[in-house]
């Protein structure tokens, strides 16, 4: 009897350890299922590497499993890489404010449909202006276009070399946006990086907001995110645009991964309890 209780206690300890470890370990999952949320474009390619024809004046969006930032230090980080082809507007400033990325929350995370609401969340935008691109929060729950009329909450830094993403076939351009819970508030860190295909020089701009008090998410500071989106403005003028290497990295892990770890630990313990140590004499 004592042996059974010891095994049961060990099982609880190990499963608790697995659960605790799962809650603090980052997990990265690929993003797929991109659709056109606003505008008109034909979607080709694959679910994880879509091609949009044309790549102009559209918002594209993809869902992922709910990420709840319930504890300080929990974060969600979205990354995607954009390539634009056969642009007709190729000047040094034509892409200013025309490229934006955001992480959002919607009540129906598993399905994205055109113009659905609400999509509330945080946005960073590209610019070649001295002030740097804007950092924004979309707070309007009735806004069918998530990148339209958000609230400005800060500025990024201009690229140190003042180069820009320009030319006929710019890219790859990588967008990275990370949101971390900090004492019930949000710390935002982002980058937009690439190479100027005209000069060959690298482009890099960063974005930072610390301790931001959101007016959109619950007052207890529990933030949930489940969508990533990219805006290609009407100044992009690309015959096509494609996305690759899209992923979401989170702490805590998505629930399905954490539960799988706990289940595996439980199975291993049960097998050991049934046939492991010989009986005591």
PyMOL commands that set and color helices and strands:
alter all, ss='L'
color gray80, all
select helices_A, chain A and resi 2-24+255-275
alter helices_A, ss='H'
color red, helices_A
select strands_A, chain A and resi 27-30+35-38+42-45+50-53+58-69+75-87+99-105+120-125+134-138+151-155+171-182+185-195+202-212+223-232+238-251
alter strands_A, ss='S'
color yellow, strands_A
deselect
rebuild
show_as cartoon
